[in-house]
Amino acid sequence: MTSTAHRPVPTRTGLDLRLLIPSLAAWCVAVTLLWSGARTVIVAGVAGVSLLSSAWFVARSRVRARSCHRGHSRAVSMGLTTGAVALVTMCLSGHELIRAAGYLDELVDARATVTIVAFVESDPRPVSPRPGRRVEERLVTARLRVIEVMGRGMVSEVSAPLLVVGDDRWLAVAYGEQIRAVGRLVAAEAGDDVVAILQGAKAPEVMAEAPAVLRGAAYVRTRFREATALLPADPAGLVPALVIGDTSATPDDLTAAMKATGMSHLSAVSGSNVSLILAAALGLCRVVGIRRRWRPVLAVILLGGFVVLTRPEPSVVRAAVMGVVGLVGMSMNRQRMAVPALSTAIIALLCWDPWLARSYGFALSVLATLGLVLFASSWGEWIARRLPTWLAGMGPALAVPLAAQVMVAPVVVLLQESVQFVSLPANLLAGPLVGPATIGGVATALVSVVWMPAAQLAAWVPGVPAWGIAVVARVAASMPGGSAPWPGGPWGAAALGVVCVMGVAAGPWVGYQVRERPAAAVAAFGFLVAGLAPVSSGWATGAWRFVACAVGQGDALVAASGPGRAVLIDVGPDPELVNECLDRLGIHTLDAIVLTHFHADHVAGLVGALRGRSVAEIITCPIRDPPYEVDTVFAAAARAGVPVSEAYAGDRYEWGLVQARVWWPARVIRDGSVPNNASVVMTMSVGGGGSAANAPELADVSVNVALLGDIEQPSARAILSAWRRDPAAGAWRVDVLKVAHHGSANRDDALLDAMPAPLAVICVGAGNDYGHPAQPTLAALVERGFRVMRTDRDGDIAISREAGGPLLVSARGP
């Protein structure tokens, strides 16, 4: 008989993936349930109790009857998956029952004006114009946890998250305070992490101050901002963003550049920041001789303090958890624990806040951490072996962003519907700068509490690398051909995922070919770049300057401000149509969205324009009517974090290759439709802006456009009066006239006489019920020599001009 007493136990060196599939299954189920509504979630929670009980009994019976055959492993895997799904489902059901308690849902359905008592769960954030702009009022958003609601004769105790949209008096409230406020409830989107939006909220009344711990954190944040305020604008905004998640001082154009280059995760608290801080703290513990058994305790205390300092919001807690997992994954003697730790973290976070399941931030964080766990160490070693000895330490620093970018690419394409070629090199260049900026920032924050002059000097330590990150972002964003269109949606993400998997699998072979056949490798790379380079769809002639998108009965007009960039005037009635038009034009960055007025045929498509694009600002008319569309616009802007300002007669703008002057509104006209007569009326010069040097291929000759919104006769007469009084207007050449109000008969022919142009464009939907365009208007345009083009018959209309030549007009067809 062979003895087994001293049989050697096999050593496991690979990653333990047994919990990964159960955690991913629980995540998918949570996403599905969130879209299914509260009633389905509650029913699923009851089923989850049964599933969890079944999984426990199965696991217990298998443990008792442990066997060596393959069925045991399969049964354990099924039991783990069932248990994870059931646990997350039960937690989601419990959260939904708590949110649904009381009368809040009834009041939301009635769009009631209510009084609420709530705790402030986020720092108030202004959705505001640029400094110095005139505004009717500045809007501020904040997240609240409502504990009591009163309205329509009902008083109810609740516990539900809510987004408030109020005026700038909300900036006075502090995180953690208990407040009372009055406003009108508007339903949130299905599956959103808040149950409703409180619109038009009046000045809040503070009922109780924040706990002492949160007040102390607020003091540190204030001192840290003061310490970094003397830095140049870019590092002064980036350092607080990296260290404490405070983006209030980050310039808008820098934020847009970082979004356009896939670097936006560097301008907020992320798991990588947490990993860096913990790694530095543990290293310091080793240097000063703190015993090993006390280091985890100190790390937990530091992590708790960091979460409080950066605000214990869902995104920060998620980053903290993923940072710990990432640190475990990059530790050579703890690598095997990394995937189970990540899987456990996914399940725990989904139980704590199930609405993270449909958050793109959560998906990006999980996938980036998984990339670190699976690839960062091995790729770092591989890179280090191929670098000179004095640069070998850069191997891990380069491998971390590379591994993260490969993993998150399929999710990024869902957001942007494009592949960003500049993202990987930009992150590789910026990656080594993140550590010094983050750790130096933490040190500066600590010093700022004790001695401000020293902190202001120390701020340059993180300020210099943060400045480097900003330079990388701005240069990468200005590069032509930095991105290429890619199919959006699940199929597009799946296709890019397959490409990434094939790239990872073929990596060793590609490396061998590069070493052995460098000339062939260079040629293959050239062919690949040529194949992936953006190709014109063919319908837009030359370097197009201005496009009228066919979006049905509504306006959506695009002015090219640079490669892949544009200014969008109105967004039409349909989010999908405006999104598709911008995709066809290869627009990934909008320097501005101008909403001429708040009628649905000009604003209802806003979420489509925002989808997957970096948007610097939204400019609207000052008349906020009708209320429902106004609420929808400001809610969408708040969710996207895009500042909103108002345009008035006399304002001037410059966005890259676009220069614009606002002619209207100057006052309120009550005769006729007030919103129509308050339309923002602009003249634009496209292609010859003061920043033409940034994109010389577009700047040969300008196209001048007059945009008349939906104005009627009263405002047309006022505009004409201002036009005639301005000497520069008479000398200004009009190339394209965007006809007012879809060609309505309510027009002023004298304004047409004052703006003679070779081309008139009418944005109109086929078979509309308004009789647009009116036959008298068409006749008036033809009599004055305008060439008339219509989006209902011609489809998208593109206008360009070659140097010294006439207008070039092409149509895509309906």
Sequence and secondary structure as in RCSB ss.txt:
>XXXX:A:sequence
MTSTAHRPVPTRTGLDLRLLIPSLAAWCVAVTLLWSGARTVIVAGVAGVSLLSSAWFVARSRVRARSCHRGHSRA
VSMGLTTGAVALVTMCLSGHELIRAAGYLDELVDARATVTIVAFVESDPRPVSPRPGRRVEERLVTARLRVIEVM
GRGMVSEVSAPLLVVGDDRWLAVAYGEQIRAVGRLVAAEAGDDVVAILQGAKAPEVMAEAPAVLRGAAYVRTRFR
EATALLPADPAGLVPALVIGDTSATPDDLTAAMKATGMSHLSAVSGSNVSLILAAALGLCRVVGIRRRWRPVLAV
ILLGGFVVLTRPEPSVVRAAVMGVVGLVGMSMNRQRMAVPALSTAIIALLCWDPWLARSYGFALSVLATLGLVLF
ASSWGEWIARRLPTWLAGMGPALAVPLAAQVMVAPVVVLLQESVQFVSLPANLLAGPLVGPATIGGVATALVSVV
WMPAAQLAAWVPGVPAWGIAVVARVAASMPGGSAPWPGGPWGAAALGVVCVMGVAAGPWVGYQVRERPAAAVAAF
GFLVAGLAPVSSGWATGAWRFVACAVGQGDALVAASGPGRAVLIDVGPDPELVNECLDRLGIHTLDAIVLTHFHA
DHVAGLVGALRGRSVAEIITCPIRDPPYEVDTVFAAAARAGVPVSEAYAGDRYEWGLVQARVWWPARVIRDGSVP
NNASVVMTMSVGGGGSAANAPELADVSVNVALLGDIEQPSARAILSAWRRDPAAGAWRVDVLKVAHHGSANRDDA
LLDAMPAPLAVICVGAGNDYGHPAQPTLAALVERGFRVMRTDRDGDIAISREAGGPLLVSARGP
>XXXX:A:secstr
    TT       S   TTHHHHHHHHHHHHHHHTT HHHHHHHHHHHHHHHHHHHHHHHHHHHT  SSHHHHHH
HHHHHHHHHHHHHHHHHHHHHHHHH SSHHHHHHTT EEEEEEEE S  EEE   TT   S  EEEEEEEEEEEE
ETTEEEEEEEEEEEEEEGGGGG  TT EEEEEEEEEE  TT SSSEEEEEE   EEEE   HHHHHHHHHHHHHH
HHHTTS HHHHHHHHHHHH   TTS HHHHHHHHHTT GGGGS  HHHHHHHHHHHHHHHHHHT  GGGHHHHHH
HHHHHHHHHH   HHHHHHHHHHHHHHHHT TTTHHHHHHHHHHHHHHHHHH GGGGG HHHHHHHHHHHHIIII
IHHHHHHHHHTS GGGTTHHHHHHHHHHHHHHHHHHHHHHHSEEETTHHHHHHHHHHHHHHHHHHHHHHHHHHHH
 HHHHHHHTHHHHHHHHHHHHHHHHHHHSTT EEE   HHHHHHHHHHHHHHHHHHHHHHHHHHHH HHHHHHHH
HHHHHHHS    SSS SS  EEE   SSS  EEEEEETTEEEEE   S HHHHHHHHHHTT  EEEEEEE S  H
HHHTTHHHHHTTSEE  EEE S   SHHHHHHHHHHHHHHT  EEE  TT EEEETTEEEEEEE SS   SS HH
HHT  EEEEEES  TTGGG GGG SS EEEEE TT  HHHHHHHHHHHHH HHHHH    EEE GGGG S   HH
HHHHS  SEEEE   TT TT  S HHHHHHHHHTT EEEEHHHH SEEEEE TTS EEEEE   
